[in-house]
Amino acid sequence: MDRLTKKYKTDYRVNSLSNGVIISVEVTCCNRHIGEMHYKDGESRKCPLCGMVHQLIVQHNHFHIRPIAAAADEAGMPEGSS
């Protein structure tokens, strides 16, 4: 299977200049493009469908993208349900 044609529920695409400098990260969640985060520490985007928050953490020579699950009440689901 070609990995470029597979549909992923969550995906991140890093945009860079021709000299390799990172400028932004595009975020897809729930199979929908939800926005773009500038390459800046603490930037985040929240999925309007599931409530997942995608946060960019920049460190001295690398970065992390952390998906943070929404609380049950934030995702529109009653507590205790799955």
mmCIF file of the N, C-alpha and C atoms, coordinates in Angstrom:
data_MODEL
# 
_entry.id   MODEL 
# 
loop_
_atom_site.group_PDB 
_atom_site.id 
_atom_site.type_symbol 
_atom_site.label_atom_id 
_atom_site.label_alt_id 
_atom_site.label_comp_id 
_atom_site.label_asym_id 
_atom_site.label_entity_id 
_atom_site.label_seq_id 
_atom_site.pdbx_PDB_ins_code 
_atom_site.Cartn_x 
_atom_site.Cartn_y 
_atom_site.Cartn_z 
_atom_site.occupancy 
_atom_site.B_iso_or_equiv 
_atom_site.pdbx_formal_charge 
_atom_site.auth_seq_id 
_atom_site.auth_comp_id 
_atom_site.auth_asym_id 
_atom_site.auth_atom_id 
_atom_site.pdbx_PDB_model_num 
ATOM 1   N N  . MET A 1 1  ? 0.844   -1.179 0.000  1.00 0.00 ? 1  MET A N  1 
ATOM 2   C CA . MET A 1 1  ? 0.000   0.000  0.000  1.00 0.00 ? 1  MET A CA 1 
ATOM 3   C C  . MET A 1 1  ? 0.888   1.241  0.000  1.00 0.00 ? 1  MET A C  1 
ATOM 4   N N  . ASP A 1 2  ? 0.538   2.211  -0.782 1.00 0.00 ? 2  ASP A N  1 
ATOM 5   C CA . ASP A 1 2  ? 1.275   3.463  -0.862 1.00 0.00 ? 2  ASP A CA 1 
ATOM 6   C C  . ASP A 1 2  ? 0.902   4.337  0.330  1.00 0.00 ? 2  ASP A C  1 
ATOM 7   N N  . ARG A 1 3  ? 1.890   4.670  1.155  1.00 0.00 ? 3  ARG A N  1 
ATOM 8   C CA . ARG A 1 3  ? 1.611   5.447  2.364  1.00 0.00 ? 3  ARG A CA 1 
ATOM 9   C C  . ARG A 1 3  ? 1.119   6.852  2.074  1.00 0.00 ? 3  ARG A C  1 
ATOM 10  N N  . LEU A 1 4  ? 1.357   7.376  0.870  1.00 0.00 ? 4  LEU A N  1 
ATOM 11  C CA . LEU A 1 4  ? 0.920   8.729  0.543  1.00 0.00 ? 4  LEU A CA 1 
ATOM 12  C C  . LEU A 1 4  ? -0.562  8.806  0.203  1.00 0.00 ? 4  LEU A C  1 
ATOM 13  N N  . THR A 1 5  ? -1.187  7.669  -0.146 1.00 0.00 ? 5  THR A N  1 
ATOM 14  C CA . THR A 1 5  ? -2.601  7.700  -0.506 1.00 0.00 ? 5  THR A CA 1 
ATOM 15  C C  . THR A 1 5  ? -3.500  7.257  0.641  1.00 0.00 ? 5  THR A C  1 
ATOM 16  N N  . LYS A 1 6  ? -2.927  6.745  1.715  1.00 0.00 ? 6  LYS A N  1 
ATOM 17  C CA . LYS A 1 6  ? -3.729  6.295  2.852  1.00 0.00 ? 6  LYS A CA 1 
ATOM 18  C C  . LYS A 1 6  ? -4.307  7.501  3.588  1.00 0.00 ? 6  LYS A C  1 
ATOM 19  N N  . LYS A 1 7  ? -5.553  7.396  3.969  1.00 0.00 ? 7  LYS A N  1 
ATOM 20  C CA . LYS A 1 7  ? -6.205  8.461  4.737  1.00 0.00 ? 7  LYS A CA 1 
ATOM 21  C C  . LYS A 1 7  ? -5.929  8.251  6.222  1.00 0.00 ? 7  LYS A C  1 
ATOM 22  N N  . TYR A 1 8  ? -5.317  9.229  6.852  1.00 0.00 ? 8  TYR A N  1 
ATOM 23  C CA . TYR A 1 8  ? -5.050  9.175  8.276  1.00 0.00 ? 8  TYR A CA 1 
ATOM 24  C C  . TYR A 1 8  ? -6.015  10.102 8.989  1.00 0.00 ? 8  TYR A C  1 
ATOM 25  N N  . LYS A 1 9  ? -6.507  9.679  10.151 1.00 0.00 ? 9  LYS A N  1 
ATOM 26  C CA . LYS A 1 9  ? -7.417  10.513 10.924 1.00 0.00 ? 9  LYS A CA 1 
ATOM 27  C C  . LYS A 1 9  ? -6.701  11.778 11.398 1.00 0.00 ? 9  LYS A C  1 
ATOM 28  N N  . THR A 1 10 ? -5.456  11.611 11.865 1.00 0.00 ? 10 THR A N  1 
ATOM 29  C CA . THR A 1 10 ? -4.650  12.739 12.321 1.00 0.00 ? 10 THR A CA 1 
ATOM 30  C C  . THR A 1 10 ? -3.348  12.755 11.541 1.00 0.00 ? 10 THR A C  1 
ATOM 31  N N  . ASP A 1 11 ? -2.960  13.940 11.072 1.00 0.00 ? 11 ASP A N  1 
ATOM 32  C CA . ASP A 1 11 ? -1.743  14.045 10.269 1.00 0.00 ? 11 ASP A CA 1 
ATOM 33  C C  . ASP A 1 11 ? -1.168  15.453 10.434 1.00 0.00 ? 11 ASP A C  1 
ATOM 34  N N  . TYR A 1 12 ? 0.139   15.560 10.311 1.00 0.00 ? 12 TYR A N  1 
ATOM 35  C CA . TYR A 1 12 ? 0.832   16.839 10.409 1.00 0.00 ? 12 TYR A CA 1 
ATOM 36  C C  . TYR A 1 12 ? 1.725   17.008 9.186  1.00 0.00 ? 12 TYR A C  1 
ATOM 37  N N  . ARG A 1 13 ? 1.740   18.197 8.596  1.00 0.00 ? 13 ARG A N  1 
ATOM 38  C CA . ARG A 1 13 ? 2.609   18.469 7.445  1.00 0.00 ? 13 ARG A CA 1 
ATOM 39  C C  . ARG A 1 13 ? 3.450   19.688 7.786  1.00 0.00 ? 13 ARG A C  1 
ATOM 40  N N  . VAL A 1 14 ? 4.773   19.504 7.722  1.00 0.00 ? 14 VAL A N  1 
ATOM 41  C CA . VAL A 1 14 ? 5.703   20.580 8.045  1.00 0.00 ? 14 VAL A CA 1 
ATOM 42  C C  . VAL A 1 14 ? 6.024   21.356 6.771  1.00 0.00 ? 14 VAL A C  1 
ATOM 43  N N  . ASN A 1 15 ? 5.835   22.667 6.814  1.00 0.00 ? 15 ASN A N  1 
ATOM 44  C CA . ASN A 1 15 ? 6.149   23.548 5.690  1.00 0.00 ? 15 ASN A CA 1 
ATOM 45  C C  . ASN A 1 15 ? 7.469   24.252 5.978  1.00 0.00 ? 15 ASN A C  1 
ATOM 46  N N  . SER A 1 16 ? 8.362   24.271 4.972  1.00 0.00 ? 16 SER A N  1 
ATOM 47  C CA . SER A 1 16 ? 9.658   24.922 5.155  1.00 0.00 ? 16 SER A CA 1 
ATOM 48  C C  . SER A 1 16 ? 10.024  25.740 3.930  1.00 0.00 ? 16 SER A C  1 
ATOM 49  N N  . LEU A 1 17 ? 10.944  26.665 4.127  1.00 0.00 ? 17 LEU A N  1 
ATOM 50  C CA . LEU A 1 17 ? 11.479  27.460 3.038  1.00 0.00 ? 17 LEU A CA 1 
ATOM 51  C C  . LEU A 1 17 ? 12.498  26.622 2.269  1.00 0.00 ? 17 LEU A C  1 
ATOM 52  N N  . SER A 1 18 ? 12.950  27.098 1.130  1.00 0.00 ? 18 SER A N  1 
ATOM 53  C CA . SER A 1 18 ? 13.905  26.340 0.320  1.00 0.00 ? 18 SER A CA 1 
ATOM 54  C C  . SER A 1 18 ? 15.243  26.128 1.023  1.00 0.00 ? 18 SER A C  1 
ATOM 55  N N  . ASN A 1 19 ? 15.554  26.962 2.027  1.00 0.00 ? 19 ASN A N  1 
ATOM 56  C CA . ASN A 1 19 ? 16.805  26.790 2.768  1.00 0.00 ? 19 ASN A CA 1 
ATOM 57  C C  . ASN A 1 19 ? 16.647  25.865 3.979  1.00 0.00 ? 19 ASN A C  1 
ATOM 58  N N  . GLY A 1 20 ? 15.464  25.253 4.142  1.00 0.00 ? 20 GLY A N  1 
ATOM 59  C CA . GLY A 1 20 ? 15.237  24.299 5.215  1.00 0.00 ? 20 GLY A CA 1 
ATOM 60  C C  . GLY A 1 20 ? 14.659  24.882 6.493  1.00 0.00 ? 20 GLY A C  1 
ATOM 61  N N  . VAL A 1 21 ? 14.467  26.179 6.560  1.00 0.00 ? 21 VAL A N  1 
ATOM 62  C CA . VAL A 1 21 ? 13.903  26.815 7.758  1.00 0.00 ? 21 VAL A CA 1 
ATOM 63  C C  . VAL A 1 21 ? 12.413  26.476 7.836  1.00 0.00 ? 21 VAL A C  1 
ATOM 64  N N  . ILE A 1 22 ? 11.995  25.923 8.978  1.00 0.00 ? 22 ILE A N  1 
ATOM 65  C CA . ILE A 1 22 ? 10.588  25.562 9.184  1.00 0.00 ? 22 ILE A CA 1 
ATOM 66  C C  . ILE A 1 22 ? 9.778   26.828 9.424  1.00 0.00 ? 22 ILE A C  1 
ATOM 67  N N  . ILE A 1 23 ? 8.638   26.930 8.719  1.00 0.00 ? 23 ILE A N  1 
ATOM 68  C CA . ILE A 1 23 ? 7.792   28.117 8.909  1.00 0.00 ? 23 ILE A CA 1 
ATOM 69  C C  . ILE A 1 23 ? 6.455   27.790 9.561  1.00 0.00 ? 23 ILE A C  1 
ATOM 70  N N  . SER A 1 24 ? 5.935   26.565 9.325  1.00 0.00 ? 24 SER A N  1 
ATOM 71  C CA . SER A 1 24 ? 4.635   26.230 9.920  1.00 0.00 ? 24 SER A CA 1 
ATOM 72  C C  . SER A 1 24 ? 4.380   24.726 9.857  1.00 0.00 ? 24 SER A C  1 
ATOM 73  N N  . VAL A 1 25 ? 3.320   24.323 10.569 1.00 0.00 ? 25 VAL A N  1 
ATOM 74  C CA . VAL A 1 25 ? 2.871   22.927 10.568 1.00 0.00 ? 25 VAL A CA 1 
ATOM 75  C C  . VAL A 1 25 ? 1.366   22.945 10.318 1.00 0.00 ? 25 VAL A C  1 
ATOM 76  N N  . GLU A 1 26 ? 0.929   22.231 9.286  1.00 0.00 ? 26 GLU A N  1 
ATOM 77  C CA . GLU A 1 26 ? -0.501  22.109 8.999  1.00 0.00 ? 26 GLU A CA 1 
ATOM 78  C C  . GLU A 1 26 ? -1.035  20.890 9.736  1.00 0.00 ? 26 GLU A C  1 
ATOM 79  N N  . VAL A 1 27 ? -2.236  21.023 10.306 1.00 0.00 ? 27 VAL A N  1 
ATOM 80  C CA . VAL A 1 27 ? -2.817  19.977 11.145 1.00 0.00 ? 27 VAL A CA 1 
ATOM 81  C C  . VAL A 1 27 ? -4.101  19.447 10.505 1.00 0.00 ? 27 VAL A C  1 
ATOM 82  N N  . THR A 1 28 ? -4.180  18.115 10.414 1.00 0.00 ? 28 THR A N  1 
ATOM 83  C CA . THR A 1 28 ? -5.394  17.427 9.993  1.00 0.00 ? 28 THR A CA 1 
ATOM 84  C C  . THR A 1 28 ? -5.851  16.567 11.167 1.00 0.00 ? 28 THR A C  1 
ATOM 85  N N  . CYS A 1 29 ? -7.134  16.658 11.512 1.00 0.00 ? 29 CYS A N  1 
ATOM 86  C CA . CYS A 1 29 ? -7.697  15.846 12.580 1.00 0.00 ? 29 CYS A CA 1 
ATOM 87  C C  . CYS A 1 29 ? -9.101  15.434 12.140 1.00 0.00 ? 29 CYS A C  1 
ATOM 88  N N  . CYS A 1 30 ? -9.509  14.237 12.474 1.00 0.00 ? 30 CYS A N  1 
ATOM 89  C CA . CYS A 1 30 ? -10.813 13.706 12.069 1.00 0.00 ? 30 CYS A CA 1 
ATOM 90  C C  . CYS A 1 30 ? -10.972 13.779 10.545 1.00 0.00 ? 30 CYS A C  1 
ATOM 91  N N  . ASN A 1 31 ? -9.867  13.529 9.848  1.00 0.00 ? 31 ASN A N  1 
ATOM 92  C CA . ASN A 1 31 ? -9.808  13.543 8.383  1.00 0.00 ? 31 ASN A CA 1 
ATOM 93  C C  . ASN A 1 31 ? -10.125 14.904 7.772  1.00 0.00 ? 31 ASN A C  1 
ATOM 94  N N  . ARG A 1 32 ? -9.999  15.996 8.549  1.00 0.00 ? 32 ARG A N  1 
ATOM 95  C CA . ARG A 1 32 ? -10.270 17.345 8.040  1.00 0.00 ? 32 ARG A CA 1 
ATOM 96  C C  . ARG A 1 32 ? -9.113  18.269 8.400  1.00 0.00 ? 32 ARG A C  1 
ATOM 97  N N  . HIS A 1 33 ? -8.751  19.142 7.477  1.00 0.00 ? 33 HIS A N  1 
ATOM 98  C CA . HIS A 1 33 ? -7.719  20.143 7.743  1.00 0.00 ? 33 HIS A CA 1 
ATOM 99  C C  . HIS A 1 33 ? -8.303  21.151 8.733  1.00 0.00 ? 33 HIS A C  1 
ATOM 100 N N  . ILE A 1 34 ? -7.660  21.286 9.914  1.00 0.00 ? 34 ILE A N  1 
ATOM 101 C CA . ILE A 1 34 ? -8.224  22.181 10.935 1.00 0.00 ? 34 ILE A CA 1 
ATOM 102 C C  . ILE A 1 34 ? -7.424  23.471 11.096 1.00 0.00 ? 34 ILE A C  1 
ATOM 103 N N  . GLY A 1 35 ? -6.285  23.572 10.433 1.00 0.00 ? 35 GLY A N  1 
ATOM 104 C CA . GLY A 1 35 ? -5.543  24.822 10.516 1.00 0.00 ? 35 GLY A CA 1 
ATOM 105 C C  . GLY A 1 35 ? -4.048  24.651 10.431 1.00 0.00 ? 35 GLY A C  1 
ATOM 106 N N  . GLU A 1 36 ? -3.372  25.765 10.608 1.00 0.00 ? 36 GLU A N  1 
ATOM 107 C CA . GLU A 1 36 ? -1.923  25.827 10.493 1.00 0.00 ? 36 GLU A CA 1 
ATOM 108 C C  . GLU A 1 36 ? -1.362  26.489 11.740 1.00 0.00 ? 36 GLU A C  1 
ATOM 109 N N  . MET A 1 37 ? -0.281  25.904 12.279 1.00 0.00 ? 37 MET A N  1 
ATOM 110 C CA . MET A 1 37 ? 0.398   26.477 13.444 1.00 0.00 ? 37 MET A CA 1 
ATOM 111 C C  . MET A 1 37 ? 1.707   27.071 12.962 1.00 0.00 ? 37 MET A C  1 
ATOM 112 N N  . HIS A 1 38 ? 1.960   28.329 13.300 1.00 0.00 ? 38 HIS A N  1 
ATOM 113 C CA . HIS A 1 38 ? 3.254   28.921 12.985 1.00 0.00 ? 38 HIS A CA 1 
ATOM 114 C C  . HIS A 1 38 ? 4.302   28.236 13.842 1.00 0.00 ? 38 HIS A C  1 
ATOM 115 N N  . TYR A 1 39 ? 5.530   28.184 13.369 1.00 0.00 ? 39 TYR A N  1 
ATOM 116 C CA . TYR A 1 39 ? 6.604   27.514 14.107 1.00 0.00 ? 39 TYR A CA 1 
ATOM 117 C C  . TYR A 1 39 ? 7.010   28.385 15.286 1.00 0.00 ? 39 TYR A C  1 
ATOM 118 N N  . LYS A 1 40 ? 6.198   28.313 16.336 1.00 0.00 ? 40 LYS A N  1 
ATOM 119 C CA . LYS A 1 40 ? 6.371   29.142 17.527 1.00 0.00 ? 40 LYS A CA 1 
ATOM 120 C C  . LYS A 1 40 ? 5.965   28.290 18.728 1.00 0.00 ? 40 LYS A C  1 
ATOM 121 N N  . ASP A 1 41 ? 6.764   28.316 19.780 1.00 0.00 ? 41 ASP A N  1 
ATOM 122 C CA . ASP A 1 41 ? 6.495   27.509 20.968 1.00 0.00 ? 41 ASP A CA 1 
ATOM 123 C C  . ASP A 1 41 ? 5.123   27.822 21.545 1.00 0.00 ? 41 ASP A C  1 
ATOM 124 N N  . GLY A 1 42 ? 4.353   26.778 21.813 1.00 0.00 ? 42 GLY A N  1 
ATOM 125 C CA . GLY A 1 42 ? 3.050   26.930 22.435 1.00 0.00 ? 42 GLY A CA 1 
ATOM 126 C C  . GLY A 1 42 ? 1.890   27.098 21.476 1.00 0.00 ? 42 GLY A C  1 
ATOM 127 N N  . GLU A 1 43 ? 2.168   27.203 20.173 1.00 0.00 ? 43 GLU A N  1 
ATOM 128 C CA . GLU A 1 43 ? 1.076   27.312 19.195 1.00 0.00 ? 43 GLU A CA 1 
ATOM 129 C C  . GLU A 1 43 ? 0.200   26.069 19.291 1.00 0.00 ? 43 GLU A C  1 
ATOM 130 N N  . SER A 1 44 ? -1.095  26.216 19.078 1.00 0.00 ? 44 SER A N  1 
ATOM 131 C CA . SER A 1 44 ? -1.986  25.057 19.136 1.00 0.00 ? 44 SER A CA 1 
ATOM 132 C C  . SER A 1 44 ? -3.202  25.273 18.246 1.00 0.00 ? 44 SER A C  1 
ATOM 133 N N  . ARG A 1 45 ? -3.837  24.162 17.901 1.00 0.00 ? 45 ARG A N  1 
ATOM 134 C CA . ARG A 1 45 ? -5.099  24.172 17.160 1.00 0.00 ? 45 ARG A CA 1 
ATOM 135 C C  . ARG A 1 45 ? -5.997  23.130 17.811 1.00 0.00 ? 45 ARG A C  1 
ATOM 136 N N  . LYS A 1 46 ? -7.288  23.470 17.928 1.00 0.00 ? 46 LYS A N  1 
ATOM 137 C CA . LYS A 1 46 ? -8.261  22.562 18.532 1.00 0.00 ? 46 LYS A CA 1 
ATOM 138 C C  . LYS A 1 46 ? -9.211  22.063 17.456 1.00 0.00 ? 46 LYS A C  1 
ATOM 139 N N  . CYS A 1 47 ? -9.416  20.761 17.400 1.00 0.00 ? 47 CYS A N  1 
ATOM 140 C CA . CYS A 1 47 ? -10.329 20.167 16.431 1.00 0.00 ? 47 CYS A CA 1 
ATOM 141 C C  . CYS A 1 47 ? -11.767 20.490 16.841 1.00 0.00 ? 47 CYS A C  1 
ATOM 142 N N  . PRO A 1 48 ? -12.546 21.081 15.940 1.00 0.00 ? 48 PRO A N  1 
ATOM 143 C CA . PRO A 1 48 ? -13.925 21.413 16.287 1.00 0.00 ? 48 PRO A CA 1 
ATOM 144 C C  . PRO A 1 48 ? -14.831 20.186 16.393 1.00 0.00 ? 48 PRO A C  1 
ATOM 145 N N  . LEU A 1 49 ? -14.399 19.050 15.831 1.00 0.00 ? 49 LEU A N  1 
ATOM 146 C CA . LEU A 1 49 ? -15.231 17.844 15.877 1.00 0.00 ? 49 LEU A CA 1 
ATOM 147 C C  . LEU A 1 49 ? -15.016 17.009 17.132 1.00 0.00 ? 49 LEU A C  1 
ATOM 148 N N  . CYS A 1 50 ? -13.751 16.722 17.473 1.00 0.00 ? 50 CYS A N  1 
ATOM 149 C CA . CYS A 1 50 ? -13.498 15.833 18.617 1.00 0.00 ? 50 CYS A CA 1 
ATOM 150 C C  . CYS A 1 50 ? -12.934 16.561 19.832 1.00 0.00 ? 50 CYS A C  1 
ATOM 151 N N  . GLY A 1 51 ? -12.526 17.817 19.684 1.00 0.00 ? 51 GLY A N  1 
ATOM 152 C CA . GLY A 1 51 ? -12.006 18.589 20.803 1.00 0.00 ? 51 GLY A CA 1 
ATOM 153 C C  . GLY A 1 51 ? -10.529 18.368 21.090 1.00 0.00 ? 51 GLY A C  1 
ATOM 154 N N  . MET A 1 52 ? -9.848  17.513 20.314 1.00 0.00 ? 52 MET A N  1 
ATOM 155 C CA . MET A 1 52 ? -8.417  17.257 20.512 1.00 0.00 ? 52 MET A CA 1 
ATOM 156 C C  . MET A 1 52 ? -7.641  18.549 20.274 1.00 0.00 ? 52 MET A C  1 
ATOM 157 N N  . VAL A 1 53 ? -6.707  18.843 21.174 1.00 0.00 ? 53 VAL A N  1 
ATOM 158 C CA . VAL A 1 53 ? -5.846  20.012 21.021 1.00 0.00 ? 53 VAL A CA 1 
ATOM 159 C C  . VAL A 1 53 ? -4.493  19.514 20.537 1.00 0.00 ? 53 VAL A C  1 
ATOM 160 N N  . HIS A 1 54 ? -3.981  20.103 19.466 1.00 0.00 ? 54 HIS A N  1 
ATOM 161 C CA . HIS A 1 54 ? -2.683  19.746 18.897 1.00 0.00 ? 54 HIS A CA 1 
ATOM 162 C C  . HIS A 1 54 ? -1.748  20.902 19.215 1.00 0.00 ? 54 HIS A C  1 
ATOM 163 N N  . GLN A 1 55 ? -0.698  20.640 20.019 1.00 0.00 ? 55 GLN A N  1 
ATOM 164 C CA . GLN A 1 55 ? 0.177   21.703 20.493 1.00 0.00 ? 55 GLN A CA 1 
ATOM 165 C C  . GLN A 1 55 ? 1.602   21.495 20.004 1.00 0.00 ? 55 GLN A C  1 
ATOM 166 N N  . LEU A 1 56 ? 2.236   22.588 19.579 1.00 0.00 ? 56 LEU A N  1 
ATOM 167 C CA . LEU A 1 56 ? 3.610   22.585 19.096 1.00 0.00 ? 56 LEU A CA 1 
ATOM 168 C C  . LEU A 1 56 ? 4.521   23.048 20.225 1.00 0.00 ? 56 LEU A C  1 
ATOM 169 N N  . ILE A 1 57 ? 5.513   22.213 20.576 1.00 0.00 ? 57 ILE A N  1 
ATOM 170 C CA . ILE A 1 57 ? 6.484   22.553 21.614 1.00 0.00 ? 57 ILE A CA 1 
ATOM 171 C C  . ILE A 1 57 ? 7.850   22.632 20.940 1.00 0.00 ? 57 ILE A C  1 
ATOM 172 N N  . VAL A 1 58 ? 8.446   23.826 20.926 1.00 0.00 ? 58 VAL A N  1 
ATOM 173 C CA . VAL A 1 58 ? 9.755   24.031 20.299 1.00 0.00 ? 58 VAL A CA 1 
ATOM 174 C C  . VAL A 1 58 ? 10.827  23.993 21.376 1.00 0.00 ? 58 VAL A C  1 
ATOM 175 N N  . GLN A 1 59 ? 11.866  23.169 21.143 1.00 0.00 ? 59 GLN A N  1 
ATOM 176 C CA . GLN A 1 59 ? 13.003  23.115 22.050 1.00 0.00 ? 59 GLN A CA 1 
ATOM 177 C C  . GLN A 1 59 ? 14.253  23.524 21.280 1.00 0.00 ? 59 GLN A C  1 
ATOM 178 N N  . HIS A 1 60 ? 15.406  23.519 21.907 1.00 0.00 ? 60 HIS A N  1 
ATOM 179 C CA . HIS A 1 60 ? 16.600  24.122 21.317 1.00 0.00 ? 60 HIS A CA 1 
ATOM 180 C C  . HIS A 1 60 ? 16.975  23.580 19.936 1.00 0.00 ? 60 HIS A C  1 
ATOM 181 N N  . ASN A 1 61 ? 16.855  22.283 19.672 1.00 0.00 ? 61 ASN A N  1 
ATOM 182 C CA . ASN A 1 61 ? 17.229  21.766 18.356 1.00 0.00 ? 61 ASN A CA 1 
ATOM 183 C C  . ASN A 1 61 ? 16.188  20.827 17.751 1.00 0.00 ? 61 ASN A C  1 
ATOM 184 N N  . HIS A 1 62 ? 14.985  20.826 18.299 1.00 0.00 ? 62 HIS A N  1 
ATOM 185 C CA . HIS A 1 62 ? 13.921  19.966 17.773 1.00 0.00 ? 62 HIS A CA 1 
ATOM 186 C C  . HIS A 1 62 ? 12.562  20.479 18.257 1.00 0.00 ? 62 HIS A C  1 
ATOM 187 N N  . PHE A 1 63 ? 11.502  19.815 17.788 1.00 0.00 ? 63 PHE A N  1 
ATOM 188 C CA . PHE A 1 63 ? 10.165  20.197 18.243 1.00 0.00 ? 63 PHE A CA 1 
ATOM 189 C C  . PHE A 1 63 ? 9.316   18.954 18.425 1.00 0.00 ? 63 PHE A C  1 
ATOM 190 N N  . HIS A 1 64 ? 8.260   19.086 19.207 1.00 0.00 ? 64 HIS A N  1 
ATOM 191 C CA . HIS A 1 64 ? 7.281   18.031 19.456 1.00 0.00 ? 64 HIS A CA 1 
ATOM 192 C C  . HIS A 1 64 ? 5.917   18.550 19.022 1.00 0.00 ? 64 HIS A C  1 
ATOM 193 N N  . ILE A 1 65 ? 5.085   17.652 18.526 1.00 0.00 ? 65 ILE A N  1 
ATOM 194 C CA . ILE A 1 65 ? 3.682   17.975 18.306 1.00 0.00 ? 65 ILE A CA 1 
ATOM 195 C C  . ILE A 1 65 ? 2.911   17.020 19.195 1.00 0.00 ? 65 ILE A C  1 
ATOM 196 N N  . ARG A 1 66 ? 2.194   17.573 20.164 1.00 0.00 ? 66 ARG A N  1 
ATOM 197 C CA . ARG A 1 66 ? 1.504   16.746 21.146 1.00 0.00 ? 66 ARG A CA 1 
ATOM 198 C C  . ARG A 1 66 ? -0.001  16.866 20.989 1.00 0.00 ? 66 ARG A C  1 
ATOM 199 N N  . PRO A 1 67 ? -0.664  15.751 20.673 1.00 0.00 ? 67 PRO A N  1 
ATOM 200 C CA . PRO A 1 67 ? -2.131  15.773 20.698 1.00 0.00 ? 67 PRO A CA 1 
ATOM 201 C C  . PRO A 1 67 ? -2.593  15.581 22.141 1.00 0.00 ? 67 PRO A C  1 
ATOM 202 N N  . ILE A 1 68 ? -3.439  16.461 22.611 1.00 0.00 ? 68 ILE A N  1 
ATOM 203 C CA . ILE A 1 68 ? -3.938  16.408 23.982 1.00 0.00 ? 68 ILE A CA 1 
ATOM 204 C C  . ILE A 1 68 ? -5.440  16.156 23.905 1.00 0.00 ? 68 ILE A C  1 
ATOM 205 N N  . ALA A 1 69 ? -5.874  15.010 24.384 1.00 0.00 ? 69 ALA A N  1 
ATOM 206 C CA . ALA A 1 69 ? -7.287  14.632 24.297 1.00 0.00 ? 69 ALA A CA 1 
ATOM 207 C C  . ALA A 1 69 ? -8.152  15.581 25.103 1.00 0.00 ? 69 ALA A C  1 
ATOM 208 N N  . ALA A 1 70 ? -9.314  15.866 24.565 1.00 0.00 ? 70 ALA A N  1 
ATOM 209 C CA . ALA A 1 70 ? -10.281 16.721 25.250 1.00 0.00 ? 70 ALA A CA 1 
ATOM 210 C C  . ALA A 1 70 ? -10.917 15.942 26.394 1.00 0.00 ? 70 ALA A C  1 
ATOM 211 N N  . ALA A 1 71 ? -11.318 16.660 27.411 1.00 0.00 ? 71 ALA A N  1 
ATOM 212 C CA . ALA A 1 71 ? -12.084 16.036 28.488 1.00 0.00 ? 71 ALA A CA 1 
ATOM 213 C C  . ALA A 1 71 ? -13.414 15.578 27.903 1.00 0.00 ? 71 ALA A C  1 
ATOM 214 N N  . ALA A 1 72 ? -14.032 14.585 28.504 1.00 0.00 ? 72 ALA A N  1 
ATOM 215 C CA . ALA A 1 72 ? -15.280 14.019 27.979 1.00 0.00 ? 72 ALA A CA 1 
ATOM 216 C C  . ALA A 1 72 ? -16.353 15.090 27.763 1.00 0.00 ? 72 ALA A C  1 
ATOM 217 N N  . ASP A 1 73 ? -16.468 16.044 28.685 1.00 0.00 ? 73 ASP A N  1 
ATOM 218 C CA . ASP A 1 73 ? -17.492 17.081 28.547 1.00 0.00 ? 73 ASP A CA 1 
ATOM 219 C C  . ASP A 1 73 ? -17.150 18.084 27.439 1.00 0.00 ? 73 ASP A C  1 
ATOM 220 N N  . GLU A 1 74 ? -15.863 18.263 27.114 1.00 0.00 ? 74 GLU A N  1 
ATOM 221 C CA . GLU A 1 74 ? -15.459 19.180 26.047 1.00 0.00 ? 74 GLU A CA 1 
ATOM 222 C C  . GLU A 1 74 ? -15.699 18.583 24.670 1.00 0.00 ? 74 GLU A C  1 
ATOM 223 N N  . ALA A 1 75 ? -15.648 17.270 24.553 1.00 0.00 ? 75 ALA A N  1 
ATOM 224 C CA . ALA A 1 75 ? -15.806 16.608 23.259 1.00 0.00 ? 75 ALA A CA 1 
ATOM 225 C C  . ALA A 1 75 ? -17.280 16.392 22.916 1.00 0.00 ? 75 ALA A C  1 
ATOM 226 N N  . GLY A 1 76 ? -18.164 16.853 23.770 1.00 0.00 ? 76 GLY A N  1 
ATOM 227 C CA . GLY A 1 76 ? -19.589 16.714 23.507 1.00 0.00 ? 76 GLY A CA 1 
ATOM 228 C C  . GLY A 1 76 ? -20.127 15.336 23.898 1.00 0.00 ? 76 GLY A C  1 
ATOM 229 N N  . MET A 1 77 ? -19.379 14.592 24.687 1.00 0.00 ? 77 MET A N  1 
ATOM 230 C CA . MET A 1 77 ? -19.796 13.271 25.125 1.00 0.00 ? 77 MET A CA 1 
ATOM 231 C C  . MET A 1 77 ? -20.016 13.312 26.632 1.00 0.00 ? 77 MET A C  1 
ATOM 232 N N  . PRO A 1 78 ? -21.051 12.665 27.116 1.00 0.00 ? 78 PRO A N  1 
ATOM 233 C CA . PRO A 1 78 ? -21.262 12.648 28.568 1.00 0.00 ? 78 PRO A CA 1 
ATOM 234 C C  . PRO A 1 78 ? -20.147 11.877 29.249 1.00 0.00 ? 78 PRO A C  1 
ATOM 235 N N  . GLU A 1 79 ? -19.807 12.278 30.462 1.00 0.00 ? 79 GLU A N  1 
ATOM 236 C CA . GLU A 1 79 ? -18.752 11.596 31.193 1.00 0.00 ? 79 GLU A CA 1 
ATOM 237 C C  . GLU A 1 79 ? -19.131 10.128 31.423 1.00 0.00 ? 79 GLU A C  1 
ATOM 238 N N  . GLY A 1 80 ? -18.096 9.263  31.342 1.00 0.00 ? 80 GLY A N  1 
ATOM 239 C CA . GLY A 1 80 ? -18.311 7.846  31.562 1.00 0.00 ? 80 GLY A CA 1 
ATOM 240 C C  . GLY A 1 80 ? -18.673 7.092  30.289 1.00 0.00 ? 80 GLY A C  1 
ATOM 241 N N  . SER A 1 81 ? -18.936 7.781  29.184 1.00 0.00 ? 81 SER A N  1 
ATOM 242 C CA . SER A 1 81 ? -19.225 7.075  27.932 1.00 0.00 ? 81 SER A CA 1 
ATOM 243 C C  . SER A 1 81 ? -17.988 6.980  27.089 1.00 0.00 ? 81 SER A C  1 
ATOM 244 N N  . SER A 1 82 ? -17.925 5.962  26.218 1.00 0.00 ? 82 SER A N  1 
ATOM 245 C CA . SER A 1 82 ? -16.771 5.772  25.348 1.00 0.00 ? 82 SER A CA 1 
ATOM 246 C C  . SER A 1 82 ? -17.199 5.753  23.917 1.00 0.00 ? 82 SER A C  1 
# 
